[in-house]
């Protein structure tokens, strides 16, 4: 996964804490966090998820992760 975050260490810790609280209050929430869309040919599909009920974060999987890469 590639991404950027504009936050300091305290913000990171607060985010981890908030996600743990959300998982406790709303079991299963964290597992539903990412909504994958596979392949660049389907990239336009990602926009269909904007504002859709139950969608939290959409990501585009360019290709399956190669488990031999570490």
CHARMM internal coordinates of N, CA and C (Angstrom, degrees):
IC EDIT
DIST 1 N 1 CA 1.4393
DIST 1 CA 1 C 1.5208
ANGL 1 N 1 CA 1 C 107.45
DIST 1 C 2 N 1.2843
ANGL 1 CA 1 C 2 N 115.88
DIHE 1 N 1 CA 1 C 2 N 137.85
DIST 2 N 2 CA 1.4495
ANGL 1 C 2 N 2 CA 121.83
DIHE 1 CA 1 C 2 N 2 CA 178.46
DIST 2 CA 2 C 1.5192
ANGL 2 N 2 CA 2 C 108.00
DIHE 1 C 2 N 2 CA 2 C -120.86
DIST 2 C 3 N 1.3047
ANGL 2 CA 2 C 3 N 115.98
DIHE 2 N 2 CA 2 C 3 N 133.43
DIST 3 N 3 CA 1.4524
ANGL 2 C 3 N 3 CA 119.43
DIHE 2 CA 2 C 3 N 3 CA 178.46
DIST 3 CA 3 C 1.5103
ANGL 3 N 3 CA 3 C 110.09
DIHE 2 C 3 N 3 CA 3 C -168.03
DIST 3 C 4 N 1.2901
ANGL 3 CA 3 C 4 N 115.64
DIHE 3 N 3 CA 3 C 4 N 173.18
DIST 4 N 4 CA 1.4561
ANGL 3 C 4 N 4 CA 120.26
DIHE 3 CA 3 C 4 N 4 CA 176.90
DIST 4 CA 4 C 1.5207
ANGL 4 N 4 CA 4 C 108.91
DIHE 3 C 4 N 4 CA 4 C -131.18
DIST 4 C 5 N 1.3053
ANGL 4 CA 4 C 5 N 114.76
DIHE 4 N 4 CA 4 C 5 N 152.81
DIST 5 N 5 CA 1.4559
ANGL 4 C 5 N 5 CA 121.31
DIHE 4 CA 4 C 5 N 5 CA 178.17
DIST 5 CA 5 C 1.5207
ANGL 5 N 5 CA 5 C 107.46
DIHE 4 C 5 N 5 CA 5 C -138.69
DIST 5 C 6 N 1.2986
ANGL 5 CA 5 C 6 N 115.92
DIHE 5 N 5 CA 5 C 6 N 133.59
DIST 6 N 6 CA 1.4494
ANGL 5 C 6 N 6 CA 120.74
DIHE 5 CA 5 C 6 N 6 CA 176.98
DIST 6 CA 6 C 1.5250
ANGL 6 N 6 CA 6 C 106.93
DIHE 5 C 6 N 6 CA 6 C -104.42
DIST 6 C 7 N 1.3382
ANGL 6 CA 6 C 7 N 115.37
DIHE 6 N 6 CA 6 C 7 N 80.02
DIST 7 N 7 CA 1.4598
ANGL 6 C 7 N 7 CA 120.03
DIHE 6 CA 6 C 7 N 7 CA -176.97
DIST 7 CA 7 C 1.5235
ANGL 7 N 7 CA 7 C 109.35
DIHE 6 C 7 N 7 CA 7 C -152.45
DIST 7 C 8 N 1.3180
ANGL 7 CA 7 C 8 N 114.81
DIHE 7 N 7 CA 7 C 8 N 155.34
DIST 8 N 8 CA 1.4545
ANGL 7 C 8 N 8 CA 118.41
DIHE 7 CA 7 C 8 N 8 CA 176.51
DIST 8 CA 8 C 1.5341
ANGL 8 N 8 CA 8 C 109.52
DIHE 7 C 8 N 8 CA 8 C -96.33
DIST 8 C 9 N 1.3221
ANGL 8 CA 8 C 9 N 116.20
DIHE 8 N 8 CA 8 C 9 N -177.90
DIST 9 N 9 CA 1.4608
ANGL 8 C 9 N 9 CA 121.86
DIHE 8 CA 8 C 9 N 9 CA -176.34
DIST 9 CA 9 C 1.5301
ANGL 9 N 9 CA 9 C 111.67
DIHE 8 C 9 N 9 CA 9 C -58.92
DIST 9 C 10 N 1.3118
ANGL 9 CA 9 C 10 N 117.36
DIHE 9 N 9 CA 9 C 10 N -41.95
DIST 10 N 10 CA 1.4751
ANGL 9 C 10 N 10 CA 120.61
DIHE 9 CA 9 C 10 N 10 CA -179.91
DIST 10 CA 10 C 1.5255
ANGL 10 N 10 CA 10 C 111.22
DIHE 9 C 10 N 10 CA 10 C -63.74
DIST 10 C 11 N 1.3322
ANGL 10 CA 10 C 11 N 117.12
DIHE 10 N 10 CA 10 C 11 N -39.20
DIST 11 N 11 CA 1.4637
ANGL 10 C 11 N 11 CA 120.28
DIHE 10 CA 10 C 11 N 11 CA 178.23
DIST 11 CA 11 C 1.5214
ANGL 11 N 11 CA 11 C 110.88
DIHE 10 C 11 N 11 CA 11 C -66.02
DIST 11 C 12 N 1.3383
ANGL 11 CA 11 C 12 N 116.66
DIHE 11 N 11 CA 11 C 12 N -38.99
DIST 12 N 12 CA 1.4557
ANGL 11 C 12 N 12 CA 120.85
DIHE 11 CA 11 C 12 N 12 CA 177.86
DIST 12 CA 12 C 1.5270
ANGL 12 N 12 CA 12 C 110.00
DIHE 11 C 12 N 12 CA 12 C -61.36
DIST 12 C 13 N 1.3359
ANGL 12 CA 12 C 13 N 116.61
DIHE 12 N 12 CA 12 C 13 N -47.69
DIST 13 N 13 CA 1.4629
ANGL 12 C 13 N 13 CA 120.54
DIHE 12 CA 12 C 13 N 13 CA 179.04
DIST 13 CA 13 C 1.5292
ANGL 13 N 13 CA 13 C 111.42
DIHE 12 C 13 N 13 CA 13 C -60.82
DIST 13 C 14 N 1.3222
ANGL 13 CA 13 C 14 N 116.76
DIHE 13 N 13 CA 13 C 14 N -40.35
DIST 14 N 14 CA 1.4704
ANGL 13 C 14 N 14 CA 120.41
DIHE 13 CA 13 C 14 N 14 CA 178.40
DIST 14 CA 14 C 1.5300
ANGL 14 N 14 CA 14 C 110.42
DIHE 13 C 14 N 14 CA 14 C -64.00
DIST 14 C 15 N 1.3258
ANGL 14 CA 14 C 15 N 117.37
DIHE 14 N 14 CA 14 C 15 N -38.29
DIST 15 N 15 CA 1.4573
ANGL 14 C 15 N 15 CA 120.84
DIHE 14 CA 14 C 15 N 15 CA 178.08
DIST 15 CA 15 C 1.5172
ANGL 15 N 15 CA 15 C 112.08
DIHE 14 C 15 N 15 CA 15 C -64.67
DIST 15 C 16 N 1.3235
ANGL 15 CA 15 C 16 N 116.60
DIHE 15 N 15 CA 15 C 16 N -43.08
DIST 16 N 16 CA 1.4688
ANGL 15 C 16 N 16 CA 121.07
DIHE 15 CA 15 C 16 N 16 CA 177.37
DIST 16 CA 16 C 1.5230
ANGL 16 N 16 CA 16 C 109.88
DIHE 15 C 16 N 16 CA 16 C -61.83
DIST 16 C 17 N 1.3234
ANGL 16 CA 16 C 17 N 116.53
DIHE 16 N 16 CA 16 C 17 N -44.46
DIST 17 N 17 CA 1.4671
ANGL 16 C 17 N 17 CA 121.46
DIHE 16 CA 16 C 17 N 17 CA 179.18
DIST 17 CA 17 C 1.5313
ANGL 17 N 17 CA 17 C 110.40
DIHE 16 C 17 N 17 CA 17 C -62.01
DIST 17 C 18 N 1.3209
ANGL 17 CA 17 C 18 N 116.81
DIHE 17 N 17 CA 17 C 18 N -45.51
DIST 18 N 18 CA 1.4636
ANGL 17 C 18 N 18 CA 120.36
DIHE 17 CA 17 C 18 N 18 CA -179.08
DIST 18 CA 18 C 1.5302
ANGL 18 N 18 CA 18 C 111.82
DIHE 17 C 18 N 18 CA 18 C -63.97
DIST 18 C 19 N 1.3422
ANGL 18 CA 18 C 19 N 117.04
DIHE 18 N 18 CA 18 C 19 N -38.76
DIST 19 N 19 CA 1.4624
ANGL 18 C 19 N 19 CA 119.29
DIHE 18 CA 18 C 19 N 19 CA 178.09
DIST 19 CA 19 C 1.5224
ANGL 19 N 19 CA 19 C 111.06
DIHE 18 C 19 N 19 CA 19 C -67.13
DIST 19 C 20 N 1.3294
ANGL 19 CA 19 C 20 N 117.29
DIHE 19 N 19 CA 19 C 20 N -37.23
DIST 20 N 20 CA 1.4685
ANGL 19 C 20 N 20 CA 120.49
DIHE 19 CA 19 C 20 N 20 CA 177.66
DIST 20 CA 20 C 1.5344
ANGL 20 N 20 CA 20 C 110.51
DIHE 19 C 20 N 20 CA 20 C -64.90
DIST 20 C 21 N 1.3145
ANGL 20 CA 20 C 21 N 116.68
DIHE 20 N 20 CA 20 C 21 N -41.62
DIST 21 N 21 CA 1.4732
ANGL 20 C 21 N 21 CA 120.55
DIHE 20 CA 20 C 21 N 21 CA 177.87
DIST 21 CA 21 C 1.5246
ANGL 21 N 21 CA 21 C 109.89
DIHE 20 C 21 N 21 CA 21 C -64.26
DIST 21 C 22 N 1.3307
ANGL 21 CA 21 C 22 N 117.20
DIHE 21 N 21 CA 21 C 22 N -44.00
DIST 22 N 22 CA 1.4664
ANGL 21 C 22 N 22 CA 120.81
DIHE 21 CA 21 C 22 N 22 CA 179.70
DIST 22 CA 22 C 1.5292
ANGL 22 N 22 CA 22 C 110.32
DIHE 21 C 22 N 22 CA 22 C -61.73
DIST 22 C 23 N 1.3329
ANGL 22 CA 22 C 23 N 117.88
DIHE 22 N 22 CA 22 C 23 N -40.26
DIST 23 N 23 CA 1.4630
ANGL 22 C 23 N 23 CA 120.88
DIHE 22 CA 22 C 23 N 23 CA 179.82
DIST 23 CA 23 C 1.5272
ANGL 23 N 23 CA 23 C 110.14
DIHE 22 C 23 N 23 CA 23 C -65.83
DIST 23 C 24 N 1.3320
ANGL 23 CA 23 C 24 N 117.75
DIHE 23 N 23 CA 23 C 24 N -35.08
DIST 24 N 24 CA 1.4615
ANGL 23 C 24 N 24 CA 121.31
DIHE 23 CA 23 C 24 N 24 CA 178.14
DIST 24 CA 24 C 1.5229
ANGL 24 N 24 CA 24 C 110.75
DIHE 23 C 24 N 24 CA 24 C -70.06
DIST 24 C 25 N 1.3127
ANGL 24 CA 24 C 25 N 116.86
DIHE 24 N 24 CA 24 C 25 N -43.68
DIST 25 N 25 CA 1.4690
ANGL 24 C 25 N 25 CA 121.21
DIHE 24 CA 24 C 25 N 25 CA -178.00
DIST 25 CA 25 C 1.5221
ANGL 25 N 25 CA 25 C 113.07
DIHE 24 C 25 N 25 CA 25 C -76.90
DIST 25 C 26 N 1.3224
ANGL 25 CA 25 C 26 N 116.53
DIHE 25 N 25 CA 25 C 26 N -30.81
DIST 26 N 26 CA 1.4679
ANGL 25 C 26 N 26 CA 121.75
DIHE 25 CA 25 C 26 N 26 CA -177.48
DIST 26 CA 26 C 1.5255
ANGL 26 N 26 CA 26 C 108.95
DIHE 25 C 26 N 26 CA 26 C -130.64
DIST 26 C 27 N 1.3330
ANGL 26 CA 26 C 27 N 117.73
DIHE 26 N 26 CA 26 C 27 N 75.48
DIST 27 N 27 CA 1.4722
ANGL 26 C 27 N 27 CA 120.57
DIHE 26 CA 26 C 27 N 27 CA -176.72
DIST 27 CA 27 C 1.5341
ANGL 27 N 27 CA 27 C 111.57
DIHE 26 C 27 N 27 CA 27 C -52.80
DIST 27 C 28 N 1.3282
ANGL 27 CA 27 C 28 N 114.77
DIHE 27 N 27 CA 27 C 28 N 137.54
DIST 28 N 28 CA 1.4534
ANGL 27 C 28 N 28 CA 121.06
DIHE 27 CA 27 C 28 N 28 CA 179.45
DIST 28 CA 28 C 1.5164
ANGL 28 N 28 CA 28 C 114.19
DIHE 27 C 28 N 28 CA 28 C 89.13
DIST 28 C 29 N 1.3273
ANGL 28 CA 28 C 29 N 116.87
DIHE 28 N 28 CA 28 C 29 N -9.30
DIST 29 N 29 CA 1.4628
ANGL 28 C 29 N 29 CA 120.64
DIHE 28 CA 28 C 29 N 29 CA -178.59
DIST 29 CA 29 C 1.5180
ANGL 29 N 29 CA 29 C 111.95
DIHE 28 C 29 N 29 CA 29 C -59.82
DIST 29 C 30 N 1.3198
ANGL 29 CA 29 C 30 N 115.79
DIHE 29 N 29 CA 29 C 30 N -44.73
DIST 30 N 30 CA 1.4596
ANGL 29 C 30 N 30 CA 119.62
DIHE 29 CA 29 C 30 N 30 CA -174.55
DIST 30 CA 30 C 1.5286
ANGL 30 N 30 CA 30 C 111.69
DIHE 29 C 30 N 30 CA 30 C -64.99
DIST 30 C 31 N 1.3256
ANGL 30 CA 30 C 31 N 117.33
DIHE 30 N 30 CA 30 C 31 N -36.46
DIST 31 N 31 CA 1.4613
ANGL 30 C 31 N 31 CA 121.00
DIHE 30 CA 30 C 31 N 31 CA 178.62
DIST 31 CA 31 C 1.5244
ANGL 31 N 31 CA 31 C 111.63
DIHE 30 C 31 N 31 CA 31 C -66.99
DIST 31 C 32 N 1.3316
ANGL 31 CA 31 C 32 N 117.06
DIHE 31 N 31 CA 31 C 32 N -26.34
DIST 32 N 32 CA 1.4591
ANGL 31 C 32 N 32 CA 121.11
DIHE 31 CA 31 C 32 N 32 CA 179.02
DIST 32 CA 32 C 1.5250
ANGL 32 N 32 CA 32 C 112.58
DIHE 31 C 32 N 32 CA 32 C -90.22
DIST 32 C 33 N 1.3202
ANGL 32 CA 32 C 33 N 117.01
DIHE 32 N 32 CA 32 C 33 N -2.95
DIST 33 N 33 CA 1.4679
ANGL 32 C 33 N 33 CA 121.13
DIHE 32 CA 32 C 33 N 33 CA -177.11
DIST 33 CA 33 C 1.5269
ANGL 33 N 33 CA 33 C 112.83
DIHE 32 C 33 N 33 CA 33 C -55.10
DIST 33 C 34 N 1.3354
ANGL 33 CA 33 C 34 N 119.14
DIHE 33 N 33 CA 33 C 34 N -55.02
DIST 34 N 34 CA 1.4689
ANGL 33 C 34 N 34 CA 117.68
DIHE 33 CA 33 C 34 N 34 CA -179.51
DIST 34 CA 34 C 1.5274
ANGL 34 N 34 CA 34 C 112.09
DIHE 33 C 34 N 34 CA 34 C -87.70
DIST 34 C 35 N 1.3091
ANGL 34 CA 34 C 35 N 116.40
DIHE 34 N 34 CA 34 C 35 N 135.52
DIST 35 N 35 CA 1.4637
ANGL 34 C 35 N 35 CA 122.85
DIHE 34 CA 34 C 35 N 35 CA 172.38
DIST 35 CA 35 C 1.5203
ANGL 35 N 35 CA 35 C 106.58
DIHE 34 C 35 N 35 CA 35 C -115.50
DIST 35 C 36 N 1.3385
ANGL 35 CA 35 C 36 N 117.04
DIHE 35 N 35 CA 35 C 36 N 107.85
DIST 36 N 36 CA 1.4676
ANGL 35 C 36 N 36 CA 119.08
DIHE 35 CA 35 C 36 N 36 CA -175.68
DIST 36 CA 36 C 1.5221
ANGL 36 N 36 CA 36 C 113.73
DIHE 35 C 36 N 36 CA 36 C -82.21
DIST 36 C 37 N 1.3084
ANGL 36 CA 36 C 37 N 115.52
DIHE 36 N 36 CA 36 C 37 N 145.94
DIST 37 N 37 CA 1.4679
ANGL 36 C 37 N 37 CA 123.61
DIHE 36 CA 36 C 37 N 37 CA 169.46
DIST 37 CA 37 C 1.5248
ANGL 37 N 37 CA 37 C 104.35
DIHE 36 C 37 N 37 CA 37 C -124.95
DIST 37 C 38 N 1.3178
ANGL 37 CA 37 C 38 N 117.42
DIHE 37 N 37 CA 37 C 38 N 124.73
DIST 38 N 38 CA 1.4637
ANGL 37 C 38 N 38 CA 121.33
DIHE 37 CA 37 C 38 N 38 CA -173.38
DIST 38 CA 38 C 1.5214
ANGL 38 N 38 CA 38 C 112.77
DIHE 37 C 38 N 38 CA 38 C -95.35
DIST 38 C 39 N 1.3160
ANGL 38 CA 38 C 39 N 115.15
DIHE 38 N 38 CA 38 C 39 N 128.39
DIST 39 N 39 CA 1.4567
ANGL 38 C 39 N 39 CA 122.13
DIHE 38 CA 38 C 39 N 39 CA 171.48
DIST 39 CA 39 C 1.5082
ANGL 39 N 39 CA 39 C 115.95
DIHE 38 C 39 N 39 CA 39 C 84.24
DIST 39 C 40 N 1.3208
ANGL 39 CA 39 C 40 N 114.94
DIHE 39 N 39 CA 39 C 40 N 144.58
DIST 40 N 40 CA 1.4604
ANGL 39 C 40 N 40 CA 120.85
DIHE 39 CA 39 C 40 N 40 CA 179.24
DIST 40 CA 40 C 1.5213
ANGL 40 N 40 CA 40 C 112.17
DIHE 39 C 40 N 40 CA 40 C -64.03
DIST 40 C 41 N 1.3344
ANGL 40 CA 40 C 41 N 117.27
DIHE 40 N 40 CA 40 C 41 N -28.11
DIST 41 N 41 CA 1.4625
ANGL 40 C 41 N 41 CA 119.45
DIHE 40 CA 40 C 41 N 41 CA 178.92
DIST 41 CA 41 C 1.5319
ANGL 41 N 41 CA 41 C 111.65
DIHE 40 C 41 N 41 CA 41 C -63.54
DIST 41 C 42 N 1.3128
ANGL 41 CA 41 C 42 N 116.85
DIHE 41 N 41 CA 41 C 42 N -22.08
DIST 42 N 42 CA 1.4664
ANGL 41 C 42 N 42 CA 122.12
DIHE 41 CA 41 C 42 N 42 CA -179.29
DIST 42 CA 42 C 1.5247
ANGL 42 N 42 CA 42 C 112.81
DIHE 41 C 42 N 42 CA 42 C -103.29
DIST 42 C 43 N 1.3183
ANGL 42 CA 42 C 43 N 117.09
DIHE 42 N 42 CA 42 C 43 N 14.33
DIST 43 N 43 CA 1.4724
ANGL 42 C 43 N 43 CA 120.91
DIHE 42 CA 42 C 43 N 43 CA -173.67
DIST 43 CA 43 C 1.5194
ANGL 43 N 43 CA 43 C 112.97
DIHE 42 C 43 N 43 CA 43 C -58.03
DIST 43 C 44 N 1.3113
ANGL 43 CA 43 C 44 N 118.48
DIHE 43 N 43 CA 43 C 44 N -33.50
DIST 44 N 44 CA 1.4649
ANGL 43 C 44 N 44 CA 120.38
DIHE 43 CA 43 C 44 N 44 CA -179.44
DIST 44 CA 44 C 1.5256
ANGL 44 N 44 CA 44 C 111.66
DIHE 43 C 44 N 44 CA 44 C -67.06
DIST 44 C 45 N 1.3181
ANGL 44 CA 44 C 45 N 116.56
DIHE 44 N 44 CA 44 C 45 N -23.44
DIST 45 N 45 CA 1.4616
ANGL 44 C 45 N 45 CA 121.84
DIHE 44 CA 44 C 45 N 45 CA 177.97
DIST 45 CA 45 C 1.5318
ANGL 45 N 45 CA 45 C 111.48
DIHE 44 C 45 N 45 CA 45 C -61.02
DIST 45 C 46 N 1.3356
ANGL 45 CA 45 C 46 N 116.74
DIHE 45 N 45 CA 45 C 46 N -30.16
DIST 46 N 46 CA 1.4617
ANGL 45 C 46 N 46 CA 119.78
DIHE 45 CA 45 C 46 N 46 CA -178.73
DIST 46 CA 46 C 1.5257
ANGL 46 N 46 CA 46 C 111.34
DIHE 45 C 46 N 46 CA 46 C -59.18
DIST 46 C 47 N 1.3321
ANGL 46 CA 46 C 47 N 117.37
DIHE 46 N 46 CA 46 C 47 N -34.71
DIST 47 N 47 CA 1.4640
ANGL 46 C 47 N 47 CA 120.70
DIHE 46 CA 46 C 47 N 47 CA -178.59
DIST 47 CA 47 C 1.5224
ANGL 47 N 47 CA 47 C 112.02
DIHE 46 C 47 N 47 CA 47 C -70.91
DIST 47 C 48 N 1.3258
ANGL 47 CA 47 C 48 N 116.94
DIHE 47 N 47 CA 47 C 48 N -23.22
DIST 48 N 48 CA 1.4529
ANGL 47 C 48 N 48 CA 120.73
DIHE 47 CA 47 C 48 N 48 CA 177.29
DIST 48 CA 48 C 1.5152
ANGL 48 N 48 CA 48 C 112.87
DIHE 47 C 48 N 48 CA 48 C -68.32
DIST 48 C 49 N 1.3162
ANGL 48 CA 48 C 49 N 116.84
DIHE 48 N 48 CA 48 C 49 N -19.00
DIST 49 N 49 CA 1.4581
ANGL 48 C 49 N 49 CA 121.23
DIHE 48 CA 48 C 49 N 49 CA 179.76
DIST 49 CA 49 C 1.5222
ANGL 49 N 49 CA 49 C 113.40
DIHE 48 C 49 N 49 CA 49 C -85.09
DIST 49 C 50 N 1.3060
ANGL 49 CA 49 C 50 N 117.83
DIHE 49 N 49 CA 49 C 50 N -13.74
DIST 50 N 50 CA 1.4631
ANGL 49 C 50 N 50 CA 121.26
DIHE 49 CA 49 C 50 N 50 CA -177.46
DIST 50 CA 50 C 1.5307
ANGL 50 N 50 CA 50 C 109.30
DIHE 49 C 50 N 50 CA 50 C -61.00
DIST 50 C 51 N 1.3075
ANGL 50 CA 50 C 51 N 116.02
DIHE 50 N 50 CA 50 C 51 N 119.33
DIST 51 N 51 CA 1.4536
ANGL 50 C 51 N 51 CA 121.78
DIHE 50 CA 50 C 51 N 51 CA 178.72
DIST 51 CA 51 C 1.5171
ANGL 51 N 51 CA 51 C 114.98
DIHE 50 C 51 N 51 CA 51 C 78.46
DIST 51 C 52 N 1.3335
ANGL 51 CA 51 C 52 N 117.59
DIHE 51 N 51 CA 51 C 52 N 2.94
DIST 52 N 52 CA 1.4624
ANGL 51 C 52 N 52 CA 120.28
DIHE 51 CA 51 C 52 N 52 CA 179.98
DIST 52 CA 52 C 1.5282
ANGL 52 N 52 CA 52 C 110.31
DIHE 51 C 52 N 52 CA 52 C -71.48
DIST 52 C 53 N 1.3276
ANGL 52 CA 52 C 53 N 117.81
DIHE 52 N 52 CA 52 C 53 N 142.74
DIST 53 N 53 CA 1.4683
ANGL 52 C 53 N 53 CA 120.84
DIHE 52 CA 52 C 53 N 53 CA 179.78
DIST 53 CA 53 C 1.5295
ANGL 53 N 53 CA 53 C 111.29
DIHE 52 C 53 N 53 CA 53 C -58.92
DIST 53 C 54 N 1.3105
ANGL 53 CA 53 C 54 N 116.29
DIHE 53 N 53 CA 53 C 54 N 135.15
DIST 54 N 54 CA 1.4504
ANGL 53 C 54 N 54 CA 122.14
DIHE 53 CA 53 C 54 N 54 CA 176.42
DIST 54 CA 54 C 1.5170
ANGL 54 N 54 CA 54 C 115.82
DIHE 53 C 54 N 54 CA 54 C 81.69
DIST 54 C 55 N 1.3225
ANGL 54 CA 54 C 55 N 117.83
DIHE 54 N 54 CA 54 C 55 N -4.89
DIST 55 N 55 CA 1.4643
ANGL 54 C 55 N 55 CA 120.63
DIHE 54 CA 54 C 55 N 55 CA -179.55
DIST 55 CA 55 C 1.5174
ANGL 55 N 55 CA 55 C 108.91
DIHE 54 C 55 N 55 CA 55 C -92.21
DIST 55 C 56 N 1.3249
ANGL 55 CA 55 C 56 N 115.92
DIHE 55 N 55 CA 55 C 56 N 127.18
DIST 56 N 56 CA 1.4585
ANGL 55 C 56 N 56 CA 120.75
DIHE 55 CA 55 C 56 N 56 CA -177.82
DIST 56 CA 56 C 1.5272
ANGL 56 N 56 CA 56 C 110.57
DIHE 55 C 56 N 56 CA 56 C -106.39
DIST 56 C 57 N 1.3400
ANGL 56 CA 56 C 57 N 116.78
DIHE 56 N 56 CA 56 C 57 N -51.22
DIST 57 N 57 CA 1.4662
ANGL 56 C 57 N 57 CA 121.60
DIHE 56 CA 56 C 57 N 57 CA -177.49
DIST 57 CA 57 C 1.5222
ANGL 57 N 57 CA 57 C 108.44
DIHE 56 C 57 N 57 CA 57 C -146.57
DIST 57 C 58 N 1.3209
ANGL 57 CA 57 C 58 N 117.20
DIHE 57 N 57 CA 57 C 58 N 126.89
DIST 58 N 58 CA 1.4537
ANGL 57 C 58 N 58 CA 122.51
DIHE 57 CA 57 C 58 N 58 CA -179.90
DIST 58 CA 58 C 1.5224
ANGL 58 N 58 CA 58 C 108.60
DIHE 57 C 58 N 58 CA 58 C -105.35
DIST 58 C 59 N 1.3268
ANGL 58 CA 58 C 59 N 116.42
DIHE 58 N 58 CA 58 C 59 N 138.79
DIST 59 N 59 CA 1.4611
ANGL 58 C 59 N 59 CA 118.86
DIHE 58 CA 58 C 59 N 59 CA 174.26
DIST 59 CA 59 C 1.5171
ANGL 59 N 59 CA 59 C 109.97
DIHE 58 C 59 N 59 CA 59 C -133.11
DIST 59 C 60 N 1.2983
ANGL 59 CA 59 C 60 N 114.83
DIHE 59 N 59 CA 59 C 60 N 151.87
DIST 60 N 60 CA 1.4522
ANGL 59 C 60 N 60 CA 122.43
DIHE 59 CA 59 C 60 N 60 CA -179.96
DIST 60 CA 60 C 1.5226
ANGL 60 N 60 CA 60 C 108.49
DIHE 59 C 60 N 60 CA 60 C -103.37
DIST 60 C 61 N 1.3347
ANGL 60 CA 60 C 61 N 116.24
DIHE 60 N 60 CA 60 C 61 N 116.08
DIST 61 N 61 CA 1.4566
ANGL 60 C 61 N 61 CA 121.64
DIHE 60 CA 60 C 61 N 61 CA 177.85
DIST 61 CA 61 C 1.5209
ANGL 61 N 61 CA 61 C 107.44
DIHE 60 C 61 N 61 CA 61 C -89.14
DIST 61 C 62 N 1.3230
ANGL 61 CA 61 C 62 N 117.04
DIHE 61 N 61 CA 61 C 62 N 111.10
DIST 62 N 62 CA 1.4609
ANGL 61 C 62 N 62 CA 122.33
DIHE 61 CA 61 C 62 N 62 CA -177.44
DIST 62 CA 62 C 1.5245
ANGL 62 N 62 CA 62 C 110.04
DIHE 61 C 62 N 62 CA 62 C -66.94
DIST 62 C 63 N 1.3053
ANGL 62 CA 62 C 63 N 115.55
DIHE 62 N 62 CA 62 C 63 N -45.73
DIST 63 N 63 CA 1.4664
ANGL 62 C 63 N 63 CA 121.70
DIHE 62 CA 62 C 63 N 63 CA 174.79
DIST 63 CA 63 C 1.5161
ANGL 63 N 63 CA 63 C 107.64
DIHE 62 C 63 N 63 CA 63 C -155.90
DIST 63 C 64 N 1.3255
ANGL 63 CA 63 C 64 N 117.33
DIHE 63 N 63 CA 63 C 64 N 157.31
DIST 64 N 64 CA 1.4634
ANGL 63 C 64 N 64 CA 119.41
DIHE 63 CA 63 C 64 N 64 CA 179.16
DIST 64 CA 64 C 1.5285
ANGL 64 N 64 CA 64 C 111.93
DIHE 63 C 64 N 64 CA 64 C -58.85
DIST 64 C 65 N 1.2983
ANGL 64 CA 64 C 65 N 115.94
DIHE 64 N 64 CA 64 C 65 N 145.18
DIST 65 N 65 CA 1.4629
ANGL 64 C 65 N 65 CA 121.16
DIHE 64 CA 64 C 65 N 65 CA 179.42
DIST 65 CA 65 C 1.5170
ANGL 65 N 65 CA 65 C 110.18
DIHE 64 C 65 N 65 CA 65 C -65.40
DIST 65 C 66 N 1.3175
ANGL 65 CA 65 C 66 N 116.60
DIHE 65 N 65 CA 65 C 66 N 130.99
DIST 66 N 66 CA 1.4664
ANGL 65 C 66 N 66 CA 122.14
DIHE 65 CA 65 C 66 N 66 CA 177.01
DIST 66 CA 66 C 1.5140
ANGL 66 N 66 CA 66 C 107.39
DIHE 65 C 66 N 66 CA 66 C -84.28
DIST 66 C 67 N 1.3139
ANGL 66 CA 66 C 67 N 116.72
DIHE 66 N 66 CA 66 C 67 N 113.41
DIST 67 N 67 CA 1.4677
ANGL 66 C 67 N 67 CA 120.81
DIHE 66 CA 66 C 67 N 67 CA -175.77
DIST 67 CA 67 C 1.5159
ANGL 67 N 67 CA 67 C 112.54
DIHE 66 C 67 N 67 CA 67 C -65.96
DIST 67 C 68 N 1.3343
ANGL 67 CA 67 C 68 N 118.55
DIHE 67 N 67 CA 67 C 68 N -15.22
DIST 68 N 68 CA 1.4639
ANGL 67 C 68 N 68 CA 119.80
DIHE 67 CA 67 C 68 N 68 CA 179.88
DIST 68 CA 68 C 1.5226
ANGL 68 N 68 CA 68 C 112.29
DIHE 67 C 68 N 68 CA 68 C -79.93
DIST 68 C 69 N 1.3538
ANGL 68 CA 68 C 69 N 116.76
DIHE 68 N 68 CA 68 C 69 N -13.97
DIST 69 N 69 CA 1.4636
ANGL 68 C 69 N 69 CA 120.62
DIHE 68 CA 68 C 69 N 69 CA 178.71
DIST 69 CA 69 C 1.5306
ANGL 69 N 69 CA 69 C 108.14
DIHE 68 C 69 N 69 CA 69 C -87.49
DIST 69 C 70 N 1.2899
ANGL 69 CA 69 C 70 N 116.15
DIHE 69 N 69 CA 69 C 70 N 128.85
DIST 70 N 70 CA 1.4654
ANGL 69 C 70 N 70 CA 119.01
DIHE 69 CA 69 C 70 N 70 CA -179.09
DIST 70 CA 70 C 1.4945
ANGL 70 N 70 CA 70 C 109.48
DIHE 69 C 70 N 70 CA 70 C -128.32
END
COOR INIT
IC SEED 1 N 1 CA 1 C
IC BUILD
